[in-house]
Amino acid sequence: MKFELKTENENYSKLFFNFVGIVFFLTLIITFCEVALKLRIISKHYEIDYNCRLLSVEKSAANFNKLARLSNLKSKKLIWEFCREFVK
C-alpha cells in the first residue's frame, strides 16, 4: 500500500493561479468594454460630420431627421447652427 501526503503549497499555488486568471480575465473584459465605448463615440462623431457635409450639399428632410436623431436637436435652425461648427 502506498501512502501519499499532499502539502499545502500545492493548494496555495492553485488558488494563486486561479486568482491571477480571474483578475486577468476581468481586466481584459473591462479593456474591451472601454474600447467599444470609445469606438462608439468616434463613429458617432464621424457620422455627424458626414451628415453635416451631406446636408450642406443636399438639403433634404431625411438628412435633417438623421441629424436631429444624432444630435438631439429638433429645429432646423439649431441643426444648421450645429452643422456650421462641424463644416468649418
DSSP file (Angstrom, degrees, kcal/mol; ACC not computed):
  #  RESIDUE AA STRUCTURE BP1 BP2  ACC     N-H-->O    O-->H-N    N-H-->O    O-->H-N    TCO  KAPPA ALPHA  PHI   PSI    X-CA   Y-CA   Z-CA
    1    1 A M              0   0    0      0, 0.0     2,-0.4     0, 0.0     0, 0.0   0.000 360.0 360.0 360.0 136.4    0.0    0.0    0.0
    2    2 A K        -     0   0    0      2,-0.0     2,-0.5     0, 0.0     0, 0.0  -0.842 360.0-159.3-105.0 136.8    1.3    3.4   -1.0
    3    3 A F        -     0   0    0     -2,-0.4     2,-0.4     2,-0.0     0, 0.0  -0.964   9.6-175.3-120.1 121.4    0.8    6.4    1.3
    4    4 A E        -     0   0    0     -2,-0.5     2,-0.5     2,-0.0    -2,-0.0  -0.906  11.2-155.6-118.6 146.7    1.0   10.0   -0.1
    5    5 A L        -     0   0    0     -2,-0.4     2,-0.3     0, 0.0    -2,-0.0  -0.972  11.7-144.8-121.9 119.4    0.8   13.2    1.8
    6    6 A K        -     0   0    0     -2,-0.5     2,-0.2     2,-0.0    -2,-0.0  -0.610  16.5-139.2 -82.2 141.4   -0.3   16.4    0.0
    7    7 A T    >>  -     0   0    0     -2,-0.3     4,-0.7     1,-0.1     3,-0.6  -0.606  16.6-121.5 -96.7 161.9    1.3   19.6    1.1
    8    8 A E  H 3> S+     0   0    0     -2,-0.2     4,-2.1     1,-0.2     5,-0.2   0.703 102.6  75.7 -72.9 -21.0   -0.4   22.9    1.5
    9    9 A N  H 3> S+     0   0    0      1,-0.2     4,-2.3     2,-0.2    -1,-0.2   0.861  91.7  54.0 -62.2 -36.2    1.9   24.6   -1.1
   10   10 A E  H <> S+     0   0    0     -3,-0.6     4,-2.1     2,-0.2    -1,-0.2   0.909 108.5  48.9 -65.0 -41.1    0.0   22.9   -4.0
   11   11 A N  H  X S+     0   0    0     -4,-0.7     4,-2.3     1,-0.2    -2,-0.2   0.910 112.2  48.0 -65.3 -42.2   -3.3   24.3   -2.8
   12   12 A Y  H  X S+     0   0    0     -4,-2.1     4,-2.5     2,-0.2    -2,-0.2   0.893 111.5  49.2 -67.4 -39.1   -1.9   27.8   -2.3
   13   13 A S  H  X S+     0   0    0     -4,-2.3     4,-2.4     2,-0.2    -1,-0.2   0.899 111.9  49.2 -68.1 -38.1   -0.3   27.8   -5.8
   14   14 A K  H  X S+     0   0    0     -4,-2.1     4,-2.2     2,-0.2    -2,-0.2   0.925 112.8  47.6 -63.8 -43.8   -3.5   26.6   -7.4
   15   15 A L  H  X S+     0   0    0     -4,-2.3     4,-2.2     2,-0.2    -2,-0.2   0.896 111.5  51.0 -63.7 -41.1   -5.5   29.3   -5.6
   16   16 A F  H  X S+     0   0    0     -4,-2.5     4,-2.5     2,-0.2    -2,-0.2   0.921 111.0  47.4 -63.2 -45.2   -3.0   31.9   -6.6
   17   17 A F  H  X S+     0   0    0     -4,-2.4     4,-2.2     1,-0.2    -1,-0.2   0.860 111.6  50.9 -67.8 -34.8   -3.1   31.0  -10.3
   18   18 A N  H  X S+     0   0    0     -4,-2.2     4,-2.3     2,-0.2    -1,-0.2   0.916 111.2  48.4 -65.4 -42.2   -6.9   30.9  -10.2
   19   19 A F  H  X S+     0   0    0     -4,-2.2     4,-2.4     2,-0.2    -2,-0.2   0.924 112.1  48.2 -63.3 -45.4   -7.0   34.4   -8.7
   20   20 A V  H  X S+     0   0    0     -4,-2.5     4,-2.5     1,-0.2    -1,-0.2   0.892 111.4  51.5 -63.2 -39.5   -4.5   35.7  -11.2
   21   21 A G  H  X S+     0   0    0     -4,-2.2     4,-2.4     2,-0.2    -1,-0.2   0.905 110.6  47.3 -63.3 -42.4   -6.5   34.2  -14.1
   22   22 A I  H  X S+     0   0    0     -4,-2.3     4,-2.5     2,-0.2    -2,-0.2   0.911 112.9  48.5 -66.7 -42.2   -9.8   35.8  -12.8
   23   23 A V  H  X S+     0   0    0     -4,-2.4     4,-2.4     2,-0.2    -2,-0.2   0.912 112.7  48.7 -64.3 -42.3   -8.1   39.2  -12.4
   24   24 A F  H  X S+     0   0    0     -4,-2.5     4,-2.3     2,-0.2    -2,-0.2   0.922 111.8  49.3 -62.8 -44.0   -6.6   38.9  -15.9
   25   25 A F  H  X S+     0   0    0     -4,-2.4     4,-2.2     2,-0.2    -2,-0.2   0.909 112.2  47.3 -63.0 -44.0  -10.0   37.9  -17.4
   26   26 A L  H  X S+     0   0    0     -4,-2.5     4,-2.4     2,-0.2    -1,-0.2   0.889 111.4  51.4 -65.5 -38.9  -11.8   40.8  -15.7
   27   27 A T  H  X S+     0   0    0     -4,-2.4     4,-2.3     2,-0.2    -2,-0.2   0.897 109.7  50.5 -63.2 -40.1   -9.1   43.3  -16.8
   28   28 A L  H  X S+     0   0    0     -4,-2.3     4,-2.3     2,-0.2    -2,-0.2   0.905 110.8  48.4 -64.3 -42.6   -9.5   42.0  -20.4
   29   29 A I  H  X S+     0   0    0     -4,-2.2     4,-2.1     2,-0.2    -2,-0.2   0.920 112.0  48.8 -64.5 -44.0  -13.3   42.4  -20.3
   30   30 A I  H  X S+     0   0    0     -4,-2.4     4,-2.2     1,-0.2    -2,-0.2   0.901 111.1  50.8 -63.3 -40.9  -13.0   46.0  -18.9
   31   31 A T  H  X S+     0   0    0     -4,-2.3     4,-2.3     1,-0.2    -1,-0.2   0.926 110.5  48.4 -63.2 -45.0  -10.5   46.9  -21.5
   32   32 A F  H  X S+     0   0    0     -4,-2.3     4,-2.2     1,-0.2    -1,-0.2   0.874 110.8  51.6 -64.3 -36.7  -12.6   45.6  -24.4
   33   33 A C  H  X S+     0   0    0     -4,-2.1     4,-2.2     2,-0.2    -1,-0.2   0.910 109.9  49.0 -66.1 -41.3  -15.7   47.5  -23.0
   34   34 A E  H  X S+     0   0    0     -4,-2.2     4,-2.3     2,-0.2    -2,-0.2   0.906 111.3  49.5 -63.9 -41.2  -13.7   50.7  -22.8
   35   35 A V  H  X S+     0   0    0     -4,-2.3     4,-2.5     1,-0.2    -2,-0.2   0.906 110.0  51.4 -64.3 -41.1  -12.5   50.3  -26.4
   36   36 A A  H  X S+     0   0    0     -4,-2.2     4,-1.8     1,-0.2    -2,-0.2   0.902 110.5  48.5 -63.3 -41.0  -16.1   49.6  -27.6
   37   37 A L  H  X S+     0   0    0     -4,-2.2     4,-1.9     2,-0.2    -1,-0.2   0.904 111.6  49.2 -66.3 -40.5  -17.4   52.7  -25.9
   38   38 A K  H  X S+     0   0    0     -4,-2.3     4,-2.5     1,-0.2    -2,-0.2   0.908 110.4  50.8 -65.3 -40.9  -14.6   54.9  -27.4
   39   39 A L  H  X S+     0   0    0     -4,-2.5     4,-2.6     1,-0.2    -1,-0.2   0.864 108.0  53.5 -64.6 -34.7  -15.3   53.4  -30.9
   40   40 A R  H  X S+     0   0    0     -4,-1.8     4,-2.1     2,-0.2    -1,-0.2   0.917 110.2  46.6 -64.3 -43.0  -19.0   54.3  -30.4
   41   41 A I  H  X S+     0   0    0     -4,-1.9     4,-2.1     2,-0.2    -2,-0.2   0.920 113.8  48.2 -65.3 -44.1  -18.1   57.9  -29.6
   42   42 A I  H  X S+     0   0    0     -4,-2.5     4,-2.3     1,-0.2    -2,-0.2   0.916 111.9  48.7 -64.3 -43.1  -15.7   58.2  -32.5
   43   43 A S  H  X S+     0   0    0     -4,-2.6     4,-2.2     1,-0.2    -1,-0.2   0.877 110.0  51.8 -67.3 -35.8  -18.2   56.6  -35.0
   44   44 A K  H  X S+     0   0    0     -4,-2.1     4,-2.4     2,-0.2    -1,-0.2   0.913 109.2  51.0 -64.9 -41.0  -21.0   59.0  -33.8
   45   45 A H  H  X S+     0   0    0     -4,-2.1     4,-2.4     1,-0.2    -2,-0.2   0.932 112.6  45.0 -61.2 -46.3  -18.7   62.0  -34.3
   46   46 A Y  H  X S+     0   0    0     -4,-2.3     4,-2.6     1,-0.2    -1,-0.2   0.845 111.2  53.5 -69.0 -31.9  -17.8   60.9  -37.9
   47   47 A E  H  X S+     0   0    0     -4,-2.2     4,-2.5     2,-0.2    -1,-0.2   0.908 110.4  46.8 -67.3 -40.8  -21.4   60.1  -38.7
   48   48 A I  H  X S+     0   0    0     -4,-2.4     4,-2.4     2,-0.2    -2,-0.2   0.924 113.3  49.5 -64.4 -43.8  -22.5   63.6  -37.5
   49   49 A D  H  X S+     0   0    0     -4,-2.4     4,-2.2     2,-0.2    -2,-0.2   0.926 112.2  47.6 -60.6 -45.7  -19.6   65.1  -39.6
   50   50 A Y  H  X S+     0   0    0     -4,-2.6     4,-2.4     1,-0.2    -2,-0.2   0.923 113.2  47.6 -62.5 -45.5  -20.6   63.1  -42.7
   51   51 A N  H  X S+     0   0    0     -4,-2.5     4,-2.3     2,-0.2    -1,-0.2   0.849 110.2  52.7 -68.5 -33.1  -24.3   64.1  -42.4
   52   52 A C  H  X S+     0   0    0     -4,-2.4     4,-1.8     2,-0.2    -1,-0.2   0.919 111.3  46.3 -66.8 -42.2  -23.5   67.7  -41.9
   53   53 A R  H  X S+     0   0    0     -4,-2.2     4,-0.9     1,-0.2    -2,-0.2   0.899 113.3  49.7 -64.8 -39.0  -21.4   67.8  -45.0
   54   54 A L  H  X S+     0   0    0     -4,-2.4     4,-3.4     1,-0.2     3,-0.4   0.876 108.8  52.9 -65.9 -37.0  -24.1   65.9  -46.8
   55   55 A L  H  < S+     0   0    0     -4,-2.3    -1,-0.2     1,-0.2    -2,-0.2   0.845 102.9  57.3 -67.3 -33.7  -26.7   68.5  -45.6
   56   56 A S  H  < S+     0   0    0     -4,-1.8    -1,-0.2     1,-0.2    -2,-0.2   0.771 117.5  34.5 -69.1 -22.6  -24.6   71.3  -46.9
   57   57 A V  H  < S+     0   0    0     -4,-0.9     2,-0.6    -3,-0.4    -2,-0.2   0.875 130.1  27.2 -93.1 -49.2  -24.8   69.8  -50.4
   58   58 A E     <  -     0   0    0     -4,-3.4     2,-1.5    -5,-0.1    -1,-0.3  -0.940  67.6-158.6-122.6 110.8  -28.2   68.3  -50.4
   59   59 A K        +     0   0    0     -2,-0.6     2,-0.3    -3,-0.2    -4,-0.1  -0.645  35.2 150.9 -91.8  83.9  -30.8   69.9  -48.1
   60   60 A S     >  -     0   0    0     -2,-1.5     4,-1.7     1,-0.1     5,-0.1  -0.763  56.7-119.9-114.5 161.3  -33.3   67.0  -47.7
   61   61 A A  H  > S+     0   0    0     -2,-0.3     4,-2.4     1,-0.2     5,-0.2   0.832 112.0  59.7 -66.8 -32.5  -35.7   66.2  -44.9
   62   62 A A  H  > S+     0   0    0      2,-0.2     4,-2.3     1,-0.2    -1,-0.2   0.898 104.9  49.0 -64.2 -39.8  -34.0   62.8  -44.4
   63   63 A N  H  > S+     0   0    0      2,-0.2     4,-2.3     1,-0.2    -1,-0.2   0.900 111.0  50.0 -66.4 -39.6  -30.7   64.4  -43.7
   64   64 A F  H  X S+     0   0    0     -4,-1.7     4,-2.4     1,-0.2    -2,-0.2   0.905 110.7  50.3 -63.1 -40.4  -32.4   66.8  -41.2
   65   65 A N  H  X S+     0   0    0     -4,-2.4     4,-2.1     2,-0.2    -2,-0.2   0.904 109.7  49.8 -65.9 -41.0  -34.1   63.8  -39.5
   66   66 A K  H  X S+     0   0    0     -4,-2.3     4,-2.2     1,-0.2    -1,-0.2   0.928 114.1  44.8 -62.7 -44.7  -30.8   61.9  -39.2
   67   67 A L  H  X S+     0   0    0     -4,-2.3     4,-2.7     1,-0.2     6,-0.4   0.859 110.3  54.5 -69.1 -34.6  -29.0   64.8  -37.7
   68   68 A A  H  X S+     0   0    0     -4,-2.4     4,-1.3    -5,-0.2     5,-0.5   0.898 111.1  46.3 -64.1 -38.7  -31.9   65.5  -35.3
   69   69 A R  H  < S+     0   0    0     -4,-2.1    -2,-0.2     2,-0.2    -1,-0.2   0.895 116.9  43.4 -69.9 -40.1  -31.7   62.0  -34.1
   70   70 A L  H  < S+     0   0    0     -4,-2.2    -2,-0.2     1,-0.2    -1,-0.2   0.868 125.0  31.7 -73.8 -37.4  -27.9   62.1  -33.7
   71   71 A S  H  < S-     0   0    0     -4,-2.7    -1,-0.2    -5,-0.2    -2,-0.2   0.509  97.8-126.6-102.5  -5.1  -27.7   65.5  -32.1
   72   72 A N     <  +     0   0    0     -4,-1.3     2,-0.4     1,-0.3    -3,-0.2   0.800  64.2 136.4  60.1  31.5  -31.0   65.6  -30.1
   73   73 A L        -     0   0    0     -5,-0.5    -1,-0.3    -6,-0.4    -2,-0.2  -0.881  35.7-171.1-105.8 142.0  -31.9   68.9  -31.8
   74   74 A K        +     0   0    0     -2,-0.4     2,-0.2    -3,-0.1    -1,-0.1   0.800  57.9  70.5-105.1 -34.5  -35.4   69.4  -33.1
   75   75 A S  S  > S-     0   0    0      1,-0.1     4,-1.8    -7,-0.1     5,-0.1  -0.581  72.6-132.3 -92.2 151.1  -35.5   72.7  -35.1
   76   76 A K  H  > S+     0   0    0     -2,-0.2     4,-2.4     1,-0.2     5,-0.2   0.848 106.4  57.8 -65.7 -34.1  -33.8   73.1  -38.5
   77   77 A K  H  > S+     0   0    0      1,-0.2     4,-2.2     2,-0.2    -1,-0.2   0.920 107.3  46.4 -63.9 -43.8  -32.3   76.4  -37.3
   78   78 A L  H  > S+     0   0    0      1,-0.2     4,-2.3     2,-0.2    -1,-0.2   0.875 111.6  52.2 -66.5 -36.2  -30.5   74.7  -34.5
   79   79 A I  H  X S+     0   0    0     -4,-1.8     4,-2.4     2,-0.2    -2,-0.2   0.902 109.0  50.4 -65.8 -40.3  -29.3   71.9  -36.7
   80   80 A W  H  X S+     0   0    0     -4,-2.4     4,-1.9     2,-0.2    -2,-0.2   0.931 112.0  46.8 -62.7 -45.2  -27.9   74.5  -39.2
   81   81 A E  H  X S+     0   0    0     -4,-2.2     4,-1.0     1,-0.2    -2,-0.2   0.893 112.5  50.9 -63.4 -38.9  -26.0   76.3  -36.5
   82   82 A F  H  X S+     0   0    0     -4,-2.3     4,-0.9     1,-0.2     3,-0.4   0.902 110.9  48.2 -63.5 -41.8  -24.7   72.9  -35.1
   83   83 A C  H  X S+     0   0    0     -4,-2.4     4,-2.7     1,-0.2     5,-0.2   0.800 100.1  65.5 -72.7 -28.1  -23.5   71.9  -38.6
   84   84 A R  H  X S+     0   0    0     -4,-1.9     4,-1.1     1,-0.2    -1,-0.2   0.877 101.0  51.6 -60.3 -35.6  -21.8   75.2  -39.2
   85   85 A E  H  < S+     0   0    0     -4,-1.0    -1,-0.2    -3,-0.4    -2,-0.2   0.840 113.8  43.8 -68.2 -33.8  -19.4   74.3  -36.3
   86   86 A F  H  < S+     0   0    0     -4,-0.9    -2,-0.2     1,-0.2    -1,-0.2   0.866 112.2  49.9 -79.0 -37.7  -18.7   70.9  -37.9
   87   87 A V  H  <        0   0    0     -4,-2.7    -2,-0.2     1,-0.2    -1,-0.2   0.704 360.0 360.0 -79.3 -19.7  -18.2   72.0  -41.5
   88   88 A K     <        0   0    0     -4,-1.1    -1,-0.2    -5,-0.2    -2,-0.1   0.514 360.0 360.0 -42.4 360.0  -15.8   74.9  -40.8
